[in-house]
Amino acid sequence: MRAVTVATFRSDPLFPKISRVVAIILEKDKVVRPIDVLIGMQLLSRDDLEEWCCGRVPYLEKAINCNLSRLSRLLRILRFHVHDLKLIPSATA
């Protein structure tokens, strides 16, 4: 599979689902967190997220229902998409 770039991310098969989930999140909130996108795409359950937050799952990637290369691809597409939407990244605790 080709590498995702700024010029090609819209043609990636993951893009339509990511953009739908982001639109749903933005209808309810003004912040798009990658965790919310993963939950919206049904790659992470709220129960698994809670288990991770409580320290019962050693690392979040273990609870996500996809491999690391797909997760990396998804996060890269998400980054390009939210940049196009003029959302500003911010660090949170």
C-alpha positions in Angstrom: 0.0 0.0 0.0 1.2 3.5 -0.9 2.4 5.9 1.8 -0.2 8.5 2.9 0.8 12.0 1.9 -1.0 15.4 2.0 -1.7 15.0 -1.7 -3.1 11.4 -1.4 -4.8 11.1 1.9 -8.3 11.9 0.6 -8.1 8.9 -1.8 -7.2 6.4 1.0 -10.0 3.9 1.8 -9.9 4.9 5.5 -10.6 8.6 4.8 -14.4 8.5 4.3 -15.0 6.8 7.6 -12.5 9.0 9.4 -14.1 12.1 8.0 -17.6 10.9 9.0 -16.5 10.2 12.5 -14.8 13.6 12.8 -18.0 15.4 11.5 -20.1 13.6 14.1 -17.6 14.5 16.9 -17.6 18.2 15.8 -21.4 18.3 15.9 -21.2 17.6 19.6 -17.9 19.1 20.6 -15.3 21.5 19.4 -12.4 19.1 20.1 -11.4 16.0 18.1 -9.3 13.6 20.1 -7.8 10.5 18.4 -9.3 8.3 21.2 -12.8 9.6 20.2 -12.1 8.8 16.5 -11.0 5.2 17.5 -14.1 4.7 19.5 -16.3 6.2 16.7 -14.7 3.8 14.2 -15.3 0.9 16.6 -11.6 0.1 16.9 -11.7 0.8 20.6 -14.5 0.2 23.1 -15.2 2.5 26.0 -14.8 -0.5 28.3 -11.3 -1.2 27.0 -10.5 2.5 27.3 -11.6 2.5 30.9 -9.5 -0.6 31.6 -6.4 1.2 30.1 -7.1 4.4 32.1 -7.3 2.3 35.3 -4.0 0.6 34.5 -5.4 -2.9 33.9 -4.2 -2.8 30.2 -0.5 -2.1 30.0 -0.6 -0.1 26.8 -3.4 1.3 24.7 -2.3 -0.4 21.5 -3.1 -3.8 23.1 -6.8 -2.8 23.4 -7.2 -1.3 19.9 -8.7 -3.7 17.3 -6.3 -3.1 14.4 -2.6 -3.6 13.7 0.0 -0.9 14.4 0.5 -0.1 10.7 -3.2 0.5 10.1 -3.3 2.6 13.3 -0.4 4.7 12.1 -2.0 5.2 8.7 -5.3 6.2 10.4 -3.6 8.7 12.7 -1.7 10.2 9.8 -4.9 10.7 7.7 -6.6 12.1 10.8 -3.8 14.6 11.2 -4.0 15.8 7.6 -7.8 16.0 7.8 -8.0 18.0 10.9 -5.3 20.3 9.5 -7.6 20.9 6.5 -10.4 21.7 8.8 -8.2 24.4 10.4 -8.3 22.7 13.8 -5.4 23.6 16.0 -3.4 20.9 17.9 -3.0 21.3 21.6 -1.4 19.2 24.3 -3.5 18.0 27.2 -2.8 16.2 30.4 
